[in-house]
Amino acid sequence: MEAPPSPKRPPSAIPSDSDSRKELGRAVSADTSKATRLQTEQVPTLRASNESTRKIKTNTRVTIPPAYGASHNSPIGNTQEKKSVDYSASQAVEIALSEAGCDEPVSEKTDSQQELYHAFSRREKRLMVWIVSFAGLFSPLSSNIYFPALGAISSHVQTEIAMISLTVTVYMAVQGVAPSFWGPLSDTRGRRITFICTFGVYLIANLGLAFSDDFASLMAFRAIQAAGSAATISVGAGVIGDITTAKERGGYMGSFGGIRMLGQSIGPVIGGIITEFFGFHAIFWFLVVLGFISLVIIVLFLPETLRHIAGNGTIPLRGIHRPVVTRHISKHWKRPDAVSSEEGNITNLTPKFTLGSILSPLRFLFEKDVFVTLLFGAFVYTIWSVVTSSTTALFQPRYQLSNLKVGLIFLPNGAACVSGSYFAGKILDRDYRHVESAYRASNGIPLETPLNRKHLSDLPLSRARLRSFWYLIVLFVFAVAGYGYSLSSPLLASRPGIALPLVLQFVIAITATAIFTQNSALMVDLYPGASASATAVNNLVRCSLGAVGVAGVQFIIDKIGVEAAFLIFAIVTIALTPLMCLQWKYGEVWRAERIARLARREQKQVTGAQV
């Protein structure tokens, strides 16, 4: 469907050079009511009639705001011939919204152009998701394959199990901090090179653990292992953010979470079997072999997807960014002289990896919508981590289980993580379609008309992602409250009584994982231009809080009992739930404020470059 014609402007307001006009972004249709409301309400500093124009040189350097995790300067236009280009306030709005992370195409493009947000087909996108999901499997696998071996490790190094549990704590702590380095590296230098580096660190750590026989070396190499494995999740989320739009992202994020959560499911079983028959050192040799296989797959098949390097998949890749096998992607590549100016501008961006780029994602925490989302999600993650990490200590002596059987009792938890991620992805896509349909109906936008950037900046993404949140949290709270009772009641101390706490573990895990998936999708939506950095901050908050919980849970249980401990966890969850009510009610207002703030910053930079 063709976009309606824009209102006529005075000749002075019409750019004379069409190529330069493309380089600065197309003007959004001025006669759509929603676009007008966004311009007048969300970006008050850019209120200006279409007749009022500003002139900037086409070689002006525009800096992306530091809040997006990448500080870089990019020349816009032809630096050989300096030309002055007029653009209207509506164009400035669109440029600012583009920089603010509204990554969907504008509605003025044709349907065929709309589909080229990324050149990969659905099948090729699924292949990319499978590769990064297999890589992401190593973070939960490395953590959970270790749990059934805690008793054997305690006996081998002659240290109490409470102290051995600190190796779990240090793993989680580094797991939270490490992506703050890898995420910005991924958002500036590329996804592929970051994957290769992080797997190199991971393989070295596992070799060290395979030869560790004392508590100190276990602690040190577990920290290095976490530094190598933790980034696979944030970088994988970055790849998905590069190749998918918000409309399809929920399903891919669900698949990403489900595949990598296989490590949560099968890790303890594998760890129990290996420990029972080969000893705990063999666990780390197993991880060396599996990690090497994943690294080879990445080197062979995973192309660079970072958009300032690869564009929308049509930019020919070279050097480290190019996979060994290119047959599945090279068909999308264009000759260098056939690359459009729009695609060329994407690749001209050369962000620098500096200390500022490492620290800048921490600024996300000062955004209200990000803070409340991460804080609540981090506490849910902490409770799930406490349930998982304390399973060996709570179940093995109570039910007299062998190492192999301890591994098997992790199966309900792991199966719930896989199914929770998968179904959460389906629910996210369904909820997005529901909210989008309601938005179209309320604004009179036909189904066949693609939503443009301004529409997407006004679409209530928080409600789209949190629409099914409420019944999940009710199930989660009731399961946590009952879990402590199931492990303390004398009526359930016999072997058959093990069924109830395992069922409750399943409910806790499936609801918690669904909440994690919603949380991750919302973070990528809020910061699609820096999705790896946003996911890294997510990991930092929840893993840091989770590490504190894992370190203290055994001492809390010993002090007040398992029933009281988990009842308190349920009560605190209820107390924090109003945070998500705030996100539901004010999330879009906060997002609009951020877009307006970034637009004002962009306007100042443009004004400073005026002729």
C-alpha positions as CSV (number, residue, x, y, z in Angstrom):
1,M,0.0,0.0,0.0
2,E,1.4,3.3,-1.0
3,A,2.1,5.9,1.7
4,P,-0.1,9.0,1.4
5,P,1.6,12.0,-0.2
6,S,3.2,14.5,2.2
7,P,1.9,18.0,2.4
8,K,3.6,20.4,0.0
9,R,6.4,22.5,1.4
10,P,7.8,25.8,0.3
11,P,10.5,25.4,-2.3
12,S,13.1,26.6,0.2
13,A,12.3,23.6,2.5
14,I,12.7,21.0,-0.2
15,P,16.1,19.5,-0.5
16,S,17.7,20.0,-3.8
17,D,20.0,17.0,-3.7
18,S,18.1,13.6,-3.5
19,D,21.2,11.6,-2.6
20,S,22.0,13.9,0.3
21,R,18.4,13.7,1.4
22,K,18.7,9.9,1.6
23,E,21.8,10.3,3.7
24,L,20.0,12.3,6.3
25,G,16.9,10.1,6.4
26,R,13.5,10.3,4.7
27,A,10.9,12.6,6.2
28,V,8.1,10.8,8.0
29,S,4.6,11.4,6.5
30,A,3.4,14.6,8.1
31,D,-0.3,13.9,7.7
32,T,-0.5,10.8,9.9
33,S,-2.0,11.8,13.2
34,K,0.2,9.6,15.3
35,A,3.4,10.9,13.8
36,T,2.2,14.4,14.4
37,R,1.4,13.6,18.0
38,L,4.8,12.1,18.6
39,Q,6.5,15.2,17.1
40,T,4.5,17.6,19.2
41,E,4.3,15.6,22.4
42,Q,7.4,13.4,22.7
43,V,9.9,15.7,21.1
44,P,8.9,19.2,22.2
45,T,12.3,20.7,21.4
46,L,11.8,19.8,17.8
47,R,8.4,21.5,17.4
48,A,8.8,23.4,14.1
49,S,6.7,23.7,11.1
50,N,7.8,21.9,7.9
51,E,8.5,25.3,6.4
52,S,11.3,26.0,9.0
53,T,14.5,24.4,7.9
54,R,18.1,24.1,9.1
55,K,21.2,23.7,7.0
56,I,24.0,21.4,7.9
57,K,27.0,20.2,5.9
58,T,26.7,16.7,4.6
59,N,30.1,15.8,6.1
60,T,29.0,16.7,9.6
61,R,30.1,14.1,12.2
62,V,27.3,12.9,14.4
63,T,28.0,11.1,17.7
64,I,25.7,8.4,18.9
65,P,24.8,9.2,22.5
66,P,27.0,7.4,25.1
67,A,23.9,5.8,26.7
68,Y,23.9,3.3,23.9
69,G,27.3,1.8,24.7
70,A,29.3,3.0,21.7
71,S,31.0,6.3,21.3
72,H,31.9,6.9,17.7
73,N,32.0,9.6,15.0
74,S,30.5,8.9,11.6
75,P,30.8,11.0,8.5
76,I,27.5,11.4,6.8
77,G,27.5,11.9,3.1
78,N,30.1,12.6,0.6
79,T,33.3,14.0,2.1
80,Q,34.8,14.8,-1.3
81,E,32.1,17.4,-2.1
82,K,30.7,19.5,0.6
83,K,27.0,20.3,0.1
84,S,24.5,22.1,2.2
85,V,21.2,20.1,2.6
86,D,17.9,21.5,4.0
87,Y,15.9,19.2,6.2
88,S,12.7,19.7,8.1
89,A,11.9,19.2,11.8
90,S,10.2,15.9,10.9
91,Q,13.4,14.6,9.4
92,A,15.3,15.5,12.5
93,V,12.7,13.6,14.6
94,E,13.2,10.5,12.4
95,I,17.0,10.7,12.6
96,A,16.8,11.1,16.4
97,L,14.4,8.1,16.7
98,S,16.7,6.0,14.5
99,E,19.6,6.8,16.8
100,A,17.4,6.1,19.8
101,G,17.1,2.5,18.7
102,C,13.8,2.4,16.7
103,D,15.2,0.0,14.3
104,E,12.2,-0.7,12.1
105,P,12.0,0.6,8.5
106,V,10.1,3.7,7.7
107,S,6.7,3.3,6.1
108,E,7.6,5.3,3.0
109,K,9.5,2.3,1.7
110,T,7.8,-0.3,-0.4
111,D,6.9,-3.7,1.0
112,S,9.9,-5.3,-0.7
113,Q,12.2,-2.7,1.0
114,Q,10.5,-3.2,4.3
115,E,11.5,-6.9,4.3
116,L,15.1,-5.9,3.9
117,Y,15.6,-4.9,7.5
118,H,17.8,-8.0,7.2
119,A,18.6,-10.0,4.0
120,F,18.6,-13.4,5.7
121,S,15.6,-15.6,5.1
122,R,13.7,-17.1,8.0
123,R,15.6,-20.4,7.6
124,E,19.0,-18.6,7.7
125,K,17.9,-16.6,10.8
126,R,17.0,-19.9,12.5
127,L,20.5,-21.3,11.6
128,M,22.1,-18.2,13.2
129,V,19.9,-18.6,16.3
130,W,20.8,-22.3,16.6
131,I,24.5,-21.5,16.4
132,V,24.5,-18.8,19.0
133,S,22.1,-20.8,21.2
134,F,24.5,-23.8,21.2
135,A,27.3,-21.3,22.2
136,G,25.0,-19.8,24.9
137,L,24.4,-23.3,26.3
138,F,27.9,-23.2,27.9
139,S,27.0,-20.7,30.5
140,P,24.2,-22.7,32.3
141,L,25.9,-26.0,31.4
142,S,29.2,-25.1,33.1
143,S,27.3,-24.0,36.2
144,N,24.9,-26.9,36.5
145,I,27.1,-29.8,35.4
146,Y,29.1,-28.9,38.6
147,F,26.3,-29.2,41.2
148,P,26.1,-33.1,41.5
149,A,29.9,-33.1,42.0
150,L,29.9,-30.8,45.0
151,G,29.9,-33.7,47.5
152,A,32.7,-35.5,45.7
153,I,34.8,-32.3,45.4
154,S,34.3,-31.6,49.1
155,S,35.7,-35.0,50.0
156,H,38.5,-34.8,47.5
157,V,39.9,-31.4,48.6
158,Q,38.9,-32.1,52.3
159,T,36.8,-28.9,52.6
160,E,33.3,-28.4,53.9
161,I,30.5,-28.3,51.3
162,A,29.6,-24.8,52.4
163,M,33.1,-23.6,51.4
164,I,32.9,-25.6,48.1
165,S,29.7,-23.7,47.4
166,L,31.7,-20.5,47.3
167,T,33.1,-21.8,43.9
168,V,29.5,-21.6,42.7
169,T,29.3,-18.0,44.2
170,V,32.5,-16.8,42.5
171,Y,31.3,-18.3,39.2
172,M,28.1,-16.4,39.4
173,A,29.8,-13.2,40.5
174,V,32.2,-13.2,37.5
175,Q,29.3,-14.4,35.3
176,G,27.7,-11.1,36.1
177,V,30.7,-8.8,35.7
178,A,32.4,-10.3,32.6
179,P,29.7,-9.4,30.1
180,S,30.2,-5.8,31.0
181,F,33.6,-6.2,29.1
182,W,32.5,-8.6,26.4
183,G,29.2,-6.8,25.6
184,P,30.7,-3.5,24.6
185,L,33.5,-5.3,22.7
186,S,30.7,-7.1,20.8
187,D,28.8,-3.9,20.1
188,T,31.9,-2.2,18.8
189,R,34.3,-4.7,17.3
190,G,31.8,-7.4,16.3
191,R,30.0,-10.5,17.4
192,R,32.2,-13.0,15.7
193,I,35.5,-11.9,17.1
194,T,34.0,-11.7,20.6
195,F,32.8,-15.3,20.4
196,I,36.2,-16.5,19.3
197,C,38.0,-14.7,22.1
198,T,35.5,-15.7,24.8
199,F,35.8,-19.4,23.8
200,G,39.6,-19.2,23.9
201,V,39.4,-18.1,27.5
202,Y,36.8,-20.7,28.3
203,L,38.9,-23.6,26.9
204,I,42.0,-22.5,28.9
205,A,40.0,-22.3,32.1
206,N,38.6,-25.9,31.6
207,L,42.1,-27.2,31.0
208,G,43.2,-25.6,34.3
209,L,40.2,-27.1,36.2
210,A,40.9,-30.5,34.8
211,F,44.3,-30.5,36.7
212,S,43.1,-28.7,39.9
213,D,43.4,-30.6,43.1
214,D,43.0,-27.9,45.8
215,F,40.5,-25.3,46.8
216,A,42.4,-22.2,45.7
217,S,43.0,-23.4,42.1
218,L,39.4,-24.4,41.8
219,M,38.3,-21.0,42.9
220,A,40.7,-19.3,40.4
221,F,39.9,-21.3,37.4
222,R,36.1,-21.3,38.1
223,A,36.3,-17.5,37.9
224,I,38.2,-17.7,34.6
225,Q,35.7,-20.3,33.3
226,A,32.8,-17.9,34.1
227,A,34.6,-15.0,32.4
228,G,34.8,-17.2,29.2
229,S,31.3,-18.7,29.3
230,A,29.1,-15.8,30.6
231,A,29.5,-13.6,27.5
232,T,28.0,-16.2,25.2
233,I,24.5,-15.2,26.3
234,S,24.9,-11.4,25.8
235,V,26.7,-11.8,22.5
236,G,24.1,-14.3,21.3
237,A,21.3,-11.8,22.2
238,G,23.3,-9.2,20.2
239,V,23.2,-11.4,17.1
240,I,19.4,-11.9,17.5
241,G,19.0,-8.1,17.9
242,D,21.0,-7.5,14.7
243,I,18.9,-9.8,12.4
244,T,15.4,-9.5,13.8
245,T,12.7,-6.9,14.2
246,A,10.7,-6.4,17.4
247,K,7.7,-8.2,15.9
248,E,9.6,-11.4,15.4
249,R,12.1,-11.1,18.1
250,G,10.1,-12.7,20.9
251,G,9.9,-16.1,19.2
252,Y,13.6,-16.1,18.4
253,M,14.5,-15.1,21.9
254,G,12.3,-17.9,23.2
255,S,14.2,-20.4,20.9
256,F,17.5,-18.9,22.0
257,G,16.6,-19.4,25.7
258,G,15.1,-22.9,25.2
259,I,18.1,-24.3,23.3
260,R,20.7,-22.9,25.7
261,M,18.7,-24.0,28.7
262,L,19.3,-27.6,27.6
263,G,22.5,-27.1,29.6
264,Q,20.2,-26.4,32.6
265,S,18.3,-29.7,31.9
266,I,21.0,-32.2,31.0
267,G,24.0,-30.6,32.7
268,P,23.4,-32.1,36.2
269,V,22.5,-35.5,34.7
270,I,25.8,-35.5,32.7
271,G,27.7,-34.2,35.7
272,G,26.2,-37.0,37.9
273,I,27.0,-39.7,35.5
274,I,30.6,-38.5,34.9
275,T,31.3,-38.0,38.6
276,E,29.9,-41.4,39.4
277,F,32.0,-43.4,36.9
278,F,35.0,-41.2,36.0
279,G,35.5,-38.7,38.8
280,F,34.8,-34.9,38.8
281,H,37.9,-34.0,36.9
282,A,36.4,-35.7,33.8
283,I,33.7,-33.1,33.8
284,F,36.1,-30.4,32.7
285,W,37.6,-32.6,29.9
286,F,34.1,-33.1,28.6
287,L,33.6,-29.3,28.5
288,V,36.9,-28.9,26.7
289,V,35.8,-31.2,23.9
290,L,32.3,-29.7,23.7
291,G,33.6,-26.1,23.8
292,F,36.1,-26.8,21.0
293,I,33.2,-28.2,18.8
294,S,31.2,-25.0,19.3
295,L,34.2,-22.9,18.5
296,V,34.8,-24.8,15.2
297,I,31.1,-24.3,14.3
298,I,31.3,-20.5,14.9
299,V,34.5,-20.2,12.9
300,L,33.1,-22.2,10.0
301,F,29.5,-20.9,9.7
302,L,28.7,-17.8,11.8
303,P,29.0,-14.5,9.9
304,E,29.4,-11.1,11.4
305,T,26.0,-9.6,12.0
306,L,26.9,-6.3,13.8
307,R,25.1,-3.8,11.7
308,H,27.8,-1.1,11.4
309,I,30.0,-3.9,9.9
310,A,27.6,-6.2,8.0
311,G,24.7,-3.8,7.4
312,N,21.6,-5.8,6.7
313,G,23.5,-8.8,5.5
314,T,24.3,-7.4,2.0
315,I,27.7,-6.0,2.8
316,P,30.6,-8.4,1.8
317,L,32.5,-9.6,4.8
318,R,36.3,-9.7,5.0
319,G,39.0,-10.9,7.4
320,I,38.0,-12.1,10.8
321,H,34.3,-11.1,10.1
322,R,34.0,-13.6,7.3
323,P,33.2,-17.3,8.1
324,V,35.1,-20.1,6.4
325,V,32.0,-21.4,4.7
326,T,30.2,-18.5,3.0
327,R,27.9,-20.3,0.5
328,H,24.8,-19.7,2.7
329,I,25.3,-15.9,3.0
330,S,27.4,-14.8,0.0
331,K,24.3,-14.9,-2.2
332,H,23.0,-11.8,-0.3
333,W,26.2,-9.8,-0.8
334,K,26.4,-6.9,-3.3
335,R,29.4,-5.7,-5.2
336,P,31.1,-2.8,-3.3
337,D,30.0,-0.4,-6.0
338,A,26.4,-1.6,-5.8
339,V,26.0,-0.9,-2.1
340,S,23.4,1.8,-1.5
341,S,24.3,5.0,0.3
342,E,22.0,4.0,3.2
343,E,23.9,0.7,3.6
344,G,27.2,2.5,3.1
345,N,26.4,4.9,6.0
346,I,25.9,1.9,8.3
347,T,29.3,0.5,7.6
348,N,31.0,3.9,7.8
349,L,30.4,3.9,11.6
350,T,33.6,3.0,13.4
351,P,32.9,2.8,17.1
352,K,35.9,2.7,19.4
353,F,36.3,0.1,22.2
354,T,37.4,2.2,25.1
355,L,37.1,2.3,28.9
356,G,34.1,4.6,28.3
357,S,32.4,2.0,26.1
358,I,32.9,-0.6,28.9
359,L,31.4,1.7,31.5
360,S,28.7,3.4,29.4
361,P,26.2,0.5,29.6
362,L,26.1,1.0,33.3
363,R,24.2,4.2,32.5
364,F,21.3,2.0,31.5
365,L,20.7,1.5,35.2
366,F,19.9,5.2,35.6
367,E,16.9,4.8,33.2
368,K,13.8,4.2,35.3
369,D,12.2,1.6,33.1
370,V,15.5,-0.4,32.9
371,F,16.1,-0.2,36.6
372,V,12.7,-1.5,37.8
373,T,12.7,-4.2,35.2
374,L,16.2,-5.4,36.1
375,L,15.7,-5.2,39.8
376,F,12.6,-7.4,39.9
377,G,14.0,-9.8,37.3
378,A,17.2,-10.1,39.3
379,F,15.3,-11.1,42.5
380,V,13.4,-13.8,40.6
381,Y,16.7,-15.0,39.2
382,T,18.2,-15.1,42.7
383,I,15.4,-17.2,44.1
384,W,15.7,-19.7,41.2
385,S,19.5,-19.8,41.7
386,V,19.0,-20.5,45.4
387,V,16.6,-23.3,44.7
388,T,19.0,-24.9,42.1
389,S,22.3,-24.4,44.1
390,S,20.8,-25.8,47.3
391,T,19.3,-28.9,45.8
392,T,22.3,-31.2,46.5
393,A,22.6,-30.1,50.1
394,L,18.8,-30.3,50.8
395,F,18.0,-33.5,48.9
396,Q,21.0,-35.8,49.2
397,P,21.1,-36.3,53.0
398,R,17.3,-36.2,53.3
399,Y,16.6,-38.9,50.7
400,Q,20.0,-40.7,50.8
401,L,20.8,-40.2,47.2
402,S,23.9,-41.3,45.2
403,N,25.8,-38.8,42.9
404,L,24.0,-40.3,39.9
405,K,20.5,-39.9,41.5
406,V,21.4,-36.4,42.6
407,G,22.0,-35.6,39.0
408,L,18.7,-37.1,38.0
409,I,16.7,-35.0,40.4
410,F,17.8,-31.9,38.5
411,L,15.8,-33.0,35.4
412,P,12.5,-31.4,36.4
413,N,14.2,-28.1,36.9
414,G,16.1,-28.3,33.6
415,A,13.1,-29.5,31.6
416,A,11.1,-26.6,33.0
417,C,13.8,-24.1,31.9
418,V,13.7,-25.4,28.3
419,S,9.9,-25.5,28.1
420,G,9.6,-22.2,29.9
421,S,11.8,-20.4,27.3
422,Y,10.1,-22.0,24.4
423,F,6.5,-21.3,25.5
424,A,7.5,-17.8,26.7
425,G,8.7,-17.0,23.1
426,K,5.3,-18.1,21.7
427,I,3.5,-16.1,24.3
428,L,5.6,-13.0,23.6
429,D,4.9,-13.1,19.9
430,R,1.2,-13.6,20.6
431,D,1.0,-10.7,23.0
432,Y,2.9,-8.5,20.6
433,R,0.4,-9.2,17.9
434,H,-2.5,-8.5,20.2
435,V,-1.1,-5.2,21.4
436,E,-0.2,-4.2,17.8
437,S,-3.7,-5.0,16.6
438,A,-5.2,-2.9,19.4
439,Y,-2.8,-0.1,18.5
440,R,-3.7,-0.2,14.8
441,A,-7.4,-0.2,15.7
442,S,-7.2,2.8,18.0
443,N,-5.1,4.8,15.5
444,G,-6.9,3.8,12.3
445,I,-3.9,2.1,10.7
446,P,-4.8,-0.7,8.3
447,L,-3.3,-4.2,8.8
448,E,-1.5,-4.0,5.4
449,T,0.2,-0.7,6.2
450,P,3.7,-1.3,7.8
451,L,4.4,0.5,11.0
452,N,7.0,3.2,10.6
453,R,9.6,4.3,13.1
454,K,7.4,6.9,14.7
455,H,4.6,4.4,15.2
456,L,7.0,1.9,16.8
457,S,8.3,4.6,19.2
458,D,4.7,5.0,20.3
459,L,3.7,1.3,20.4
460,P,3.4,0.3,24.1
461,L,6.2,-2.3,24.1
462,S,6.2,-2.7,27.9
463,R,2.6,-3.8,27.8
464,A,3.3,-6.1,24.9
465,R,6.0,-7.9,26.8
466,L,4.3,-7.9,30.2
467,R,0.8,-8.8,29.2
468,S,1.1,-12.4,30.4
469,F,3.4,-11.6,33.3
470,W,0.8,-11.4,36.0
471,Y,-0.3,-15.0,36.2
472,L,3.3,-16.2,36.0
473,I,4.2,-14.3,39.1
474,V,1.2,-15.7,41.0
475,L,2.3,-19.2,40.2
476,F,5.9,-18.4,41.1
477,V,5.0,-17.0,44.5
478,F,2.8,-19.9,45.6
479,A,5.4,-22.5,44.4
480,V,8.2,-20.8,46.3
481,A,6.2,-20.5,49.5
482,G,5.2,-24.2,49.3
483,Y,8.7,-25.4,48.4
484,G,10.2,-24.8,51.9
485,Y,7.4,-26.7,53.5
486,S,7.8,-29.7,51.2
487,L,11.4,-30.0,52.3
488,S,10.7,-29.6,56.0
489,S,7.5,-31.6,56.7
490,P,8.1,-35.0,58.3
491,L,5.1,-36.3,56.3
492,L,7.2,-36.0,53.1
493,A,10.5,-37.3,54.5
494,S,10.1,-40.8,52.8
495,R,11.2,-41.6,49.2
496,P,7.7,-41.1,47.7
497,G,7.6,-37.6,49.4
498,I,10.4,-36.4,47.0
499,A,7.8,-36.0,44.3
500,L,6.2,-32.8,45.8
501,P,9.4,-30.7,46.1
502,L,10.4,-31.7,42.5
503,V,7.0,-30.7,41.2
504,L,7.3,-27.3,42.9
505,Q,10.8,-27.0,41.5
506,F,9.4,-27.5,38.1
507,V,6.8,-24.7,38.6
508,I,9.4,-22.4,40.0
509,A,11.8,-23.0,37.1
510,I,9.2,-22.7,34.3
511,T,7.7,-19.5,35.6
512,A,11.1,-18.0,36.5
513,T,12.5,-18.8,33.0
514,A,9.4,-17.3,31.3
515,I,9.9,-14.1,33.3
516,F,13.6,-14.1,32.3
517,T,12.7,-14.4,28.6
518,Q,10.2,-11.5,28.9
519,N,12.8,-9.5,30.7
520,S,15.5,-10.1,28.1
521,A,13.1,-9.4,25.2
522,L,12.1,-6.1,26.8
523,M,15.7,-5.1,27.3
524,V,16.6,-5.7,23.7
525,D,13.5,-3.7,22.7
526,L,14.5,-0.8,24.8
527,Y,18.0,-0.7,23.4
528,P,18.1,-2.6,20.1
529,G,21.1,-0.6,18.9
530,A,23.2,-1.9,21.8
531,S,21.5,-5.2,22.6
532,A,24.6,-7.1,23.7
533,S,25.5,-4.3,26.2
534,A,21.9,-4.2,27.4
535,T,21.9,-7.9,28.0
536,A,25.3,-7.6,29.7
537,V,23.8,-5.1,32.2
538,N,20.9,-7.5,32.7
539,N,23.4,-10.3,33.5
540,L,25.4,-8.0,35.8
541,V,22.5,-7.1,38.0
542,R,20.9,-10.5,38.2
543,C,24.1,-12.5,38.6
544,S,25.5,-10.2,41.2
545,L,22.3,-10.5,43.3
546,G,22.2,-14.2,42.6
547,A,25.7,-14.7,43.8
548,V,24.8,-13.0,47.1
549,G,21.8,-15.3,47.4
550,V,23.8,-18.5,46.7
551,A,26.6,-17.5,49.1
552,G,24.1,-16.9,51.9
553,V,21.3,-19.4,51.4
554,Q,22.9,-22.3,53.3
555,F,23.7,-20.1,56.3
556,I,20.1,-18.7,56.2
557,I,18.6,-22.2,56.1
558,D,20.9,-23.4,58.9
559,K,19.8,-20.4,61.0
560,I,16.0,-20.2,60.5
561,G,15.1,-23.4,58.7
562,V,14.2,-24.2,55.1
563,E,10.5,-23.5,55.5
564,A,10.9,-20.0,56.9
565,A,13.7,-19.2,54.4
566,F,11.6,-19.8,51.3
567,L,8.5,-18.2,52.9
568,I,10.5,-15.0,53.3
569,F,11.6,-15.2,49.7
570,A,8.0,-15.5,48.6
571,I,7.0,-12.5,50.7
572,V,9.8,-10.3,49.3
573,T,8.7,-11.2,45.8
574,I,5.2,-10.0,46.6
575,A,6.7,-6.8,48.0
576,L,8.7,-6.1,44.8
577,T,5.8,-6.8,42.4
578,P,4.6,-3.2,42.5
579,L,7.8,-2.3,40.5
580,M,6.4,-4.1,37.6
581,C,3.1,-2.3,38.1
582,L,5.0,0.9,37.7
583,Q,6.6,-0.4,34.5
584,W,3.2,-1.3,33.2
585,K,1.7,2.1,33.9
586,Y,4.7,4.4,33.2
587,G,7.0,2.4,31.0
588,E,6.0,4.1,27.8
589,V,6.2,7.6,29.4
590,W,9.7,6.8,30.5
591,R,10.7,5.5,27.1
592,A,9.2,8.6,25.4
593,E,11.2,10.8,27.8
594,R,14.4,9.0,26.8
595,I,13.7,9.4,23.1
596,A,13.0,13.1,23.6
597,R,16.2,13.5,25.6
598,L,18.3,11.8,23.0
599,A,16.6,13.8,20.3
600,R,17.5,17.0,22.1
601,R,21.1,15.8,22.4
602,E,21.2,15.0,18.7
603,Q,19.7,18.5,17.9
604,K,22.5,20.2,19.9
605,Q,25.1,18.2,18.0
606,V,23.5,19.2,14.7
607,T,23.2,22.8,15.8
608,G,26.9,22.9,16.7
609,A,27.8,21.8,13.2
610,Q,25.7,24.4,11.4
611,V,27.2,26.5,8.7
